[in-house]
Amino acid sequence: MSSTRVQAAPQAAGTRGDDALVVDGAGTSVEAPAEAETVSAFDAVKPESARGREHFIPVTRFALLDRLTSPAAWRGNEAREARRFFRYLDHWRRQQYTAELHELEETYEPFSPDSDLLMTRVFTPQEQAVMQARVIRGMKHILTQANYVQIDSSDVAQILTRDSAYGLDLYVDLDVFEEVLIYYRGASTKRDQRRRWNKFYMREQFDIPIFQRLFLLFKLKPFDTHVREVMAKQNLSRREAEKLVKRERENIPPEVKETCIYMKLFKNIPRSDLEMVFPNTRVRFRFYDKLRLGATAGGGLTLGTVSAAGKVALLATNPLAAAGALVGLGGIAFRQAMNFMNQKQRYMVVMAQNLYFHAMADNRGVMLKLAARAAEEDIKEEMLLYAVLTKEVAHRKDIPDIDAAIEQYLAASFGVSVDFDITDALGRLIADGVVVEEPDGSLRTMPPAEAALHIDKKWDLYLDELPEAVSAEGMEFEGGEPPLSPPTA
């Protein structure tokens, strides 16, 4: 492939790099990319300098559209035609996600904790299991397309043991959950301020590693399932296991039901404070708090006991003085107990206040936001790739060079480091017929005007070829209370 150049809009003063996207199949202008960097779940706890690059492109599609359709980058009237095609492609991609979202919403409705609709279908346990797996699979697909990175369950425990950015000691029991999915996007840092005793309480700045976006899906285990697991794991009787499970679930609000699937989306969550986003988070006293409160309580009770001992000895001769001493000692003990409770309450307030400003969406709202983000990530990838492929015929073997050139373009134009997902973008353009791969590996791309008409025709045929939606699971019932289970054949 010969050198291909896509010139972006003129660069403003003070911005970084050269706004040109260069691809050289011969390898003279662009070095072949090194071994691909991957973002693993463990990267979530690595320092900023040691993390791999993410697929997420932190640039709006509007800014990318303006840069890629600059008149200087195209011949004649092609810039205007390219802009029209990109807008068509944007709406077409969003329509595909809307169709996928319709099916996912229908499957999720029986598990939604926020639904205010009348349920007219009843499902067997086997059908519920199939639908639950479909919801999980659908959310994983949307999250992957939105360029989120999964934190594996084996890494969650390691993150949960790290020091809290807010000075809290938090604990979460993950054994109460049947399903737990955690995804993040944009692991970075933010500046904050704090005061520490060893710095004479002077204000100092420090960096907090954060997840710019954090997704959490969870579903409680059925009570009986959890009890049987505890019985087998700890060799307990059923009565003992039930007591233990009930005690473990005391921190879960009663509104959280084991039949529902909960989804949460947060922003700028400190990486060391993942515990905050779970419904069963417990705040524990730090060693410093135990030492301080223990010393205060021990000293107060000791002095109160010594002071009251003499008066208690006069119980026979002066019962009123002895009774007063005992009441005073009880007051000291009560006050010290309240100190413990108030300190824990202050911790809960700190956690609630911080979590309030991090929350973005819940349940069905999460599905809508993530589907929109997935569509936007797809269209940004496709615009970048099309801007290269449409200039001249490329070949499958040129893909590594094209990938490296696009990454360099994003770094030069916007100052961002991205691991561009070229394989995924190419697959979608080929599936839509905008790019055709010849038997010899050549990639033939429609010019902008023809590509716009092609998407227009696909849109016209979409409703004509819309398949009939059929609900495979459940049984309809009419009026009244739904039956406990569908009748067997």
KERO-383272 format. One record per residue (C-alpha): residue in one letter; x, y, z. Coordinates in Angstrom, 3 decimals, always signed. Each point is the difference from the previous one (the first is absolute). Layout:
KERO-383272
  resn        px        py        pz
     A         X         Y         Z
...
end
This chain:
KERO-383272
  resn        px        py        pz
     M    +0.000    +0.000    +0.000
     S    +1.378    +3.408    -0.882
     S    +0.101    +2.902    +2.407
     T    -3.468    +1.280    +0.932
     R    -0.547    +3.352    +1.665
     V    -3.116    +1.314    +1.687
     Q    +0.397    +3.669    +0.901
     A    -2.073    +1.225    +2.936
     A    -1.201    +3.499    +0.764
     P    +2.621    +2.725    +0.574
     Q    +1.556    -0.330    +3.399
     A    -0.578    +2.647    +2.635
     A    +2.960    +1.692    +1.578
     G    +1.407    -1.825    +2.960
     T    -1.367    -3.447    -0.895
     R    +2.245    -2.996    -0.312
     G    +1.512    -1.690    -3.017
     D    -0.810    -0.205    -3.670
     D    -3.669    -0.366    -0.957
     A    +0.686    -2.465    -2.797
     L    -0.770    -3.702    -0.212
     V    +2.703    -1.808    -2.007
     V    +0.013    -3.646    -1.048
     D    +2.932    -1.533    -1.810
     G    -0.303    -3.639    -0.894
     A    +3.668    -0.188    -0.799
     G    +0.846    +0.908    +3.566
     T    +2.042    +3.104    -0.871
     S    -2.192    +2.620    +1.684
     V    -1.518    -2.016    +2.828
     E    +1.734    -2.664    +1.988
     A    -1.877    -3.228    +0.407
     P    -1.673    -0.120    +3.417
     A    +1.714    -1.858    +2.759
     E    -1.684    -2.856    +1.753
     A    -3.560    +1.090    +0.747
     E    -0.565    +1.412    +3.427
     T    -2.855    -1.539    +1.884
     V    -1.986    +1.305    +2.923
     S    -0.513    -2.740    +2.541
     A    -2.171    +0.120    +3.090
     F    +3.101    +0.284    +2.150
     D    +0.830    +3.295    -1.756
     A    -2.753    +1.489    +2.118
     V    +2.304    +0.036    +3.009
     K    +3.248    +0.804    -1.786
     P    +1.508    +3.477    +0.151
     E    -0.751    +2.349    -2.901
     S    +3.393    -0.480    -1.645
     A    -0.265    -3.800    -0.029
     R    -3.475    -0.409    -1.498
     G    -0.729    -1.110    -3.535
     R    -1.965    +2.157    -2.410
     E    -3.775    -0.277    -0.234
     H    -2.151    -0.247    -3.136
     F    -2.111    +2.945    +1.178
     I    +0.397    +3.105    -2.195
     P    -0.428    +3.010    +2.351
     V    -1.066    +2.368    -2.802
     T    -3.561    +0.955    -0.936
     R    -1.300    -1.265    -3.311
     F    -0.852    +3.607    -0.902
     A    +3.621    +1.119    +0.317
     L    +1.157    -3.035    -1.950
     L    -2.584    +0.644    -2.708
     D    +1.196    +3.587    -0.430
     R    +3.665    -1.011    -0.214
     L    -0.521    -2.892    -2.388
     T    -2.252    +1.939    -2.409
     S    +2.225    +3.043    -0.390
     P    -0.081    +1.177    -3.651
     A    +3.803    -0.187    -0.084
     A    -0.163    -3.761    +0.569
     W    -2.167    -0.840    -3.038
     R    -0.142    +0.588    -3.711
     G    -2.628    +2.329    -1.479
     N    -3.378    -0.341    +1.713
     E    +0.872    -3.276    +1.767
     A    +0.349    +1.667    +3.425
     R    -3.682    +0.905    -0.009
     E    -0.949    -3.461    -1.262
     A    +2.168    -1.643    +2.670
     R    -1.694    +2.065    +2.715
     R    -3.417    -1.116    -1.313
     F    +1.086    -3.630    -0.037
     F    +1.381    +0.186    +3.551
     R    -3.305    +1.454    +1.238
     Y    -1.934    -2.778    -1.739
     L    +2.334    -2.592    +1.476
     D    -0.461    +1.522    +3.462
     H    -3.802    -0.319    -0.147
     W    +0.219    -3.473    -1.528
     R    +2.287    -1.295    +2.753
     R    -2.201    +1.472    +2.727
     Q    -3.056    -1.631    -1.524
     Q    +1.699    -3.387    +0.206
     Y    +0.710    +0.511    +3.691
     T    -3.577    +1.141    +0.548
     A    -1.271    -3.276    -1.455
     E    +2.368    -1.970    +2.222
     L    -1.065    +2.060    +2.995
     H    -3.694    -0.737    -0.635
     E    +0.612    -3.731    +0.343
     L    +2.197    +0.473    +3.060
     E    -2.569    +2.218    +1.733
     E    -2.728    -2.591    -0.566
     T    +2.192    -2.705    +1.526
     Y    +1.009    +2.227    +2.927
     E    -3.532    +1.117    +0.926
     P    -0.753    -2.956    +2.365
     F    +3.282    +0.720    +1.842
     S    -0.378    +3.797    +0.182
     P    -0.303    +1.393    +3.550
     D    -1.433    +3.297    -1.316
     S    -2.783    -1.288    -2.240
     D    -3.453    +1.492    +0.574
     L    -1.622    -2.090    -2.752
     L    -2.463    -2.853    +0.353
     M    +1.709    -3.331    -0.573
     T    -2.257    -2.213    -2.110
     R    +2.364    -2.945    -0.420
     V    +1.266    -2.534    +2.463
     F    +3.254    -1.929    -0.433
     T    +1.298    -3.348    +1.160
     P    +3.330    -0.100    +1.891
     Q    +1.642    -1.465    -3.091
     E    -1.312    +2.845    -2.168
     Q    +1.154    +2.564    +2.545
     A    +3.495    -1.504    -0.077
     V    +0.074    +0.241    -3.807
     M    -1.202    +3.609    +0.081
     Q    +2.464    +0.923    +2.737
     A    +2.877    -1.380    -2.058
     R    -1.267    +1.957    -3.010
     V    -0.014    +3.251    +1.984
     I    +3.559    -0.626    +1.197
     R    +1.161    -0.888    -3.506
     G    -1.698    +3.054    -1.509
     M    +1.537    +2.391    +2.531
     K    +3.453    -1.510    -0.535
     H    -0.323    +0.605    -3.735
     I    -1.095    +3.625    +0.431
     L    +2.759    +0.676    +2.538
     T    +2.626    -1.494    -2.295
     Q    -1.210    +2.105    -2.928
     A    +0.014    +3.080    +2.247
     N    +3.699    -0.768    +0.606
     Y    -0.382    -0.855    +3.677
     V    +2.493    -2.398    +1.598
     Q    -1.119    -2.804    +2.286
     I    +1.515    -0.403    +3.446
     D    +0.207    -3.725    +0.563
     S    -1.342    -1.428    +3.247
     S    +3.495    -1.162    +0.934
     D    +1.200    +3.618    -0.148
     V    -2.985    +1.471    +1.850
     A    +1.146    -1.464    +3.315
     Q    +3.425    +1.592    -0.425
     I    -1.490    +3.419    -0.731
     L    -2.363    -0.275    +2.971
     T    +2.927    -0.386    +2.412
     R    +1.690    +3.272    -0.973
     D    -0.022    +3.121    +2.186
     S    -3.009    +2.256    -0.439
     A    +0.480    +3.431    -1.562
     Y    -2.529    +1.418    +2.468
     G    +1.649    -1.414    +3.107
     L    -2.633    -2.698    +0.497
     D    +0.413    -3.672    +0.778
     L    -2.669    -1.720    -2.092
     Y    -0.939    -3.653    -0.313
     V    -2.194    -1.867    -2.494
     D    -1.032    -3.653    +0.104
     L    -0.133    -1.132    -3.628
     D    -1.340    -3.447    +0.901
     V    -3.557    +1.372    +0.278
     F    -0.152    +0.687    -3.747
     E    -0.975    -2.434    -2.724
     E    +1.166    +2.356    -2.768
     V    +2.614    +2.759    +0.198
     L    +1.275    +1.892    -3.048
     I    +2.409    +2.934    +0.338
     Y    +1.207    +1.970    -3.016
     Y    +1.949    +3.241    -0.161
     R    +0.998    +2.508    -2.637
     G    +2.609    +2.708    +0.291
     A    +2.347    -0.903    +2.868
     S    +1.737    +3.291    +0.811
     T    +0.711    +2.289    +2.977
     K    -1.432    +3.151    +1.519
     R    +1.480    +2.556    +2.391
     D    -1.419    +0.372    +3.489
     Q    +0.954    +1.547    +3.339
     R    +0.352    -1.432    +3.481
     R    +1.386    +0.727    +3.475
     R    +2.106    -2.533    +1.935
     W    +1.213    +0.087    +3.581
     N    +3.581    -0.828    -0.977
     K    +0.009    +3.129    -2.197
     F    -1.317    +2.134    +2.888
     Y    -3.445    +0.010    -1.689
     M    +1.224    +2.306    -2.744
     R    -1.907    -0.290    -3.274
     E    +1.793    -2.085    -2.641
     Q    -0.864    -1.103    -3.505
     F    +0.122    -3.610    -1.156
     D    -1.092    -2.135    -2.946
     I    -2.880    -2.446    +0.307
     P    -0.115    -2.836    -2.571
     I    -3.567    -0.100    -1.323
     F    -2.272    -1.763    -2.436
     Q    -1.585    +2.686    -2.172
     R    -2.916    -2.381    -0.541
     L    -0.854    -3.075    +2.056
     F    -2.787    -2.486    -0.755
     L    -1.348    -2.443    +2.564
     L    -2.547    -2.777    -0.534
     F    -1.022    -2.236    +2.873
     K    -2.683    -2.489    +0.954
     L    -0.433    -1.550    +3.426
     K    +0.156    -3.742    +0.444
     P    -3.293    -1.633    +0.938
     F    -0.086    -0.429    +3.767
     D    -0.256    -3.806    -0.138
     T    +2.892    -0.232    -2.460
     H    +2.191    +2.129    +2.249
     V    -0.934    -2.090    +3.054
     R    +0.896    -3.253    -1.760
     E    +3.340    +1.450    -1.087
     V    +0.838    +1.047    +3.558
     M    -1.020    -3.426    +1.329
     A    +2.305    -1.766    -2.465
     K    +2.883    +2.460    +0.348
     Q    +0.068    +0.331    +3.795
     N    -1.528    -3.386    +0.926
     L    -2.862    +1.601    +1.965
     S    -3.520    -1.104    +0.735
     R    -2.797    +1.682    -1.919
     R    -1.111    +1.973    +3.056
     E    +3.529    +1.320    +0.600
     A    +0.465    +0.784    -3.694
     E    -3.286    +1.922    -0.134
     K    +1.068    +2.133    +2.973
     L    +3.340    +0.729    -1.635
     V    -1.561    +0.932    -3.348
     K    -2.558    +2.262    +1.670
     R    +2.788    +1.738    +1.901
     E    +1.995    +0.469    -3.215
     R    -3.045    +1.545    -1.693
     E    -0.793    +2.458    +2.774
     N    +1.884    +2.766    -1.830
     I    -2.016    -0.451    -3.195
     P    -3.006    +2.363    -0.188
     P    -3.328    -1.870    +0.018
     E    -0.866    +1.642    -3.334
     V    +2.710    -2.069    -1.707
     K    -1.804    -3.145    -1.179
     E    +1.619    -3.247    -1.063
     T    -2.255    -0.226    -3.074
     C    +1.292    +3.263    -1.524
     I    +3.123    +0.865    -1.994
     Y    +1.497    +3.340    +1.001
     M    +2.206    +2.160    -2.199
     K    +1.873    +3.118    +1.117
     L    +2.152    +2.502    -1.867
     F    +2.399    +2.314    +1.835
     K    +2.509    +2.680    -0.958
     N    +3.414    +0.850    +1.450
     I    -0.034    -2.786    +2.583
     P    +3.337    -0.382    +1.860
     R    +1.477    -3.337    -1.019
     S    +0.621    -0.913    +3.640
     D    -3.636    +0.642    +0.964
     L    -1.858    -2.590    -2.056
     E    -1.683    -1.147    +3.209
     M    -2.058    +3.202    +0.033
     V    -2.088    -1.068    -2.990
     F    -1.274    -3.279    +1.476
     P    -3.287    -0.161    +1.937
     N    +1.472    -1.948    +2.934
     T    +2.977    +2.235    +0.772
     R    +1.028    +0.008    +3.653
     V    +2.054    +2.774    +1.576
     R    +2.584    -1.295    +2.453
     F    +2.168    +1.884    +2.457
     R    +3.571    +0.636    -1.002
     F    +2.812    -0.887    +2.385
     Y    +0.523    +3.676    +0.878
     D    -3.694    +0.400    +0.865
     K    -0.014    -3.151    +2.117
     L    +3.061    +1.219    +1.860
     R    -1.372    +3.524    +0.558
     L    -3.517    -1.024    +0.976
     G    +1.274    -2.898    +2.092
     A    +2.372    +2.271    +1.930
     T    -2.737    +2.594    +0.558
     A    -2.548    -2.571    +1.097
     G    +2.460    -1.888    +2.204
     G    +1.217    +3.178    +1.686
     G    -3.496    +1.325    +0.592
     L    -1.298    -3.268    +1.421
     T    +3.085    -0.445    +2.205
     L    -0.328    +3.445    +1.527
     G    -3.753    -0.440    +0.406
     T    +0.458    -3.378    +1.661
     V    +2.628    +1.323    +2.428
     S    -2.180    +2.988    +0.829
     A    -3.092    -2.113    +0.519
     A    +1.702    -2.812    +1.940
     G    +0.128    +1.930    +3.263
     K    -3.626    +1.030    -0.202
     V    -1.169    -3.480    -0.887
     A    +1.716    -1.246    +3.168
     L    -2.404    +2.201    +1.951
     L    -3.001    -1.888    -1.396
     A    -1.129    -1.100    +3.467
     T    +0.409    +3.382    +1.740
     N    -0.772    +2.407    -2.874
     P    -1.965    -1.755    -2.764
     L    -0.834    +3.245    -1.825
     A    +3.674    +0.874    -0.500
     A    +0.736    -3.528    -1.156
     A    -2.910    +0.049    -2.448
     G    +1.155    +3.361    -1.356
     A    +3.491    -1.390    -0.523
     L    -1.345    -2.984    -1.912
     V    -2.173    +2.247    -2.183
     G    +3.012    +2.208    -0.735
     L    +2.102    -3.022    -0.931
     G    -2.770    -1.197    -2.285
     G    -0.115    +3.432    -1.620
     I    +3.740    -0.142    -0.679
     A    -0.358    -3.430    -1.591
     F    -2.952    +1.174    -2.094
     R    +1.902    +3.063    -1.199
     Q    +2.980    -2.087    -1.065
     A    -2.282    -2.424    -1.872
     M    -1.604    +2.948    -1.762
     N    +3.448    +1.221    -1.043
     F    +0.532    -3.298    -1.828
     M    -3.417    +0.199    -1.662
     N    +0.413    +3.661    -0.984
     Q    +3.393    -0.674    -1.570
     K    -1.462    -2.810    -2.092
     Q    -2.897    +2.252    -0.961
     R    +2.436    +2.697    -1.144
     Y    +1.720    -2.590    -2.204
     M    -3.344    -0.961    -1.535
     V    -0.767    +3.663    -0.719
     V    +3.396    +0.458    -1.690
     M    -0.627    -3.061    -2.178
     A    -3.551    +1.075    -0.896
     Q    +1.042    +3.555    -0.856
     N    +2.816    -1.132    -2.259
     L    -2.093    -2.677    -1.694
     Y    -2.821    +2.492    -0.653
     F    +2.164    +2.062    -2.331
     H    +1.362    -3.068    -1.804
     A    -3.326    -1.601    -1.007
     M    -1.036    +0.400    -3.657
     A    -2.795    -2.491    -0.789
     D    -1.797    -3.096    +1.256
     N    -1.372    -3.149    -1.627
     R    -1.853    +0.768    -3.256
     G    +1.600    +3.454    -0.139
     V    +3.399    -1.703    -0.006
     M    -0.991    -2.089    -3.016
     L    -1.053    +3.104    -1.935
     K    +3.165    +1.973    +0.780
     L    +2.330    -2.881    -0.804
     A    -1.754    -0.848    -3.260
     A    +0.352    +3.636    -1.088
     R    +3.684    -0.040    +0.950
     A    +0.577    -3.278    -1.858
     A    -1.530    +1.446    -3.168
     E    +2.155    +3.126    +0.312
     E    +3.188    -2.015    +0.434
     D    -0.870    -2.081    -3.054
     I    -0.624    +3.006    -2.225
     K    +3.228    +1.726    +1.089
     E    +2.009    -3.106    -0.863
     E    -1.763    -0.372    -3.344
     M    +0.485    +3.645    -1.001
     L    +3.718    -0.196    +0.714
     L    +0.439    -3.221    -1.951
     Y    -2.166    +1.086    -2.939
     A    +1.943    +3.268    -0.295
     V    +3.085    -2.112    -0.803
     L    -1.501    -2.806    -2.074
     T    -2.010    +2.235    -2.323
     K    +3.091    +1.774    -1.359
     E    +1.261    -3.006    -1.911
     V    -0.116    -3.786    -0.066
     A    +1.597    -1.533    +3.068
     H    +0.909    -3.609    +0.732
     R    -0.582    -2.237    +2.982
     K    +3.753    -0.106    +0.640
     D    +0.014    +3.801    +0.392
     I    -2.280    -0.145    +3.061
     P    +2.841    +0.299    +2.577
     D    +1.347    +3.117    -1.734
     I    -3.466    +1.555    -0.211
     D    -0.594    -0.746    +3.679
     A    +3.285    +1.652    +0.997
     A    -0.696    +3.041    -2.183
     I    -3.442    +0.555    +1.527
     E    +1.449    -0.211    +3.499
     Q    +2.700    +2.518    -0.921
     Y    -2.636    +2.290    -1.517
     L    -2.026    -0.014    +3.231
     A    +3.141    +0.714    +2.024
     A    +1.074    +2.858    -2.277
     S    -3.440    +1.579    -0.434
     F    -1.473    -0.413    +3.479
     G    +2.887    -1.027    +2.240
     V    -1.622    -3.332    +0.966
     S    +1.579    -3.456    +0.128
     V    -2.406    -2.638    -1.293
     D    +0.259    -3.667    -0.939
     F    -2.136    +0.247    -3.129
     D    -2.298    -3.002    -0.565
     I    +0.374    -0.232    -3.770
     T    -1.165    -3.618    -0.372
     D    -3.394    +0.712    +1.556
     A    -0.544    +3.152    -2.097
     L    +1.025    -1.738    -3.242
     G    -2.345    -2.898    +0.717
     R    -2.982    +2.342    +0.362
     L    +0.777    +1.926    -3.198
     I    +0.325    -3.278    -1.912
     A    -3.242    -1.329    +1.527
     D    -1.850    +3.136    -1.165
     G    +1.475    -0.273    -3.497
     V    +1.809    +3.355    +0.161
     V    +3.304    -1.866    -0.320
     V    +0.360    -3.119    -2.158
     E    +2.872    -2.427    +0.498
     E    +1.108    -1.574    -3.267
     P    +1.249    -3.605    -0.219
     D    +3.593    +1.256    -0.198
     G    -0.393    +1.964    +3.259
     S    -0.485    +3.417    -1.609
     L    -2.406    +2.308    +1.812
     R    -2.198    +1.958    -2.390
     T    -1.890    +2.888    +1.593
     M    -3.015    +1.861    -1.377
     P    +0.588    +3.702    -0.647
     P    -1.926    +2.334    +2.359
     A    -2.952    +0.805    -2.302
     E    -0.552    -3.664    -0.905
     A    +0.433    -1.089    +3.635
     A    -2.652    +2.494    +1.135
     L    -2.487    -1.337    -2.555
     H    +0.857    -3.556    +1.088
     I    -0.841    +0.759    +3.645
     D    -3.154    +1.822    -1.138
     K    -1.200    -3.138    -1.795
     K    +0.794    -2.201    +2.996
     W    -2.029    +2.356    +2.185
     D    -2.973    -0.160    -2.416
     L    +0.063    -3.804    +0.069
     Y    +0.415    -0.237    +3.750
     L    -3.680    +0.292    +0.937
     D    -1.086    -2.180    -2.936
     E    +2.244    -2.806    +1.219
     L    -0.693    +0.511    +3.718
     P    -0.537    -3.477    +1.514
     E    -3.032    -0.749    +2.108
     A    +0.845    +0.180    +3.692
     V    -0.896    -3.243    +1.751
     S    +0.323    -0.489    +3.758
     A    +1.400    -3.469    +0.465
     E    -0.320    -0.149    +3.774
     G    -2.933    +0.340    +2.368
     M    -3.736    -0.605    -0.050
     E    -2.672    +2.672    -0.207
     F    -2.657    +0.123    +2.703
     E    -3.154    +2.075    +0.124
     G    -0.807    +2.288    +2.926
     G    +0.299    -0.580    +3.725
     E    +3.106    -1.288    +1.709
     P    +2.488    -1.885    -2.183
     P    +0.290    -3.727    +0.662
     L    +2.988    -1.122    +2.034
     S    +1.290    -1.957    -2.966
     P    -1.246    -0.879    -3.506
     P    -1.974    -3.214    -0.234
     T    +1.940    -2.987    -1.209
     A    -0.989    -1.723    -3.191
end
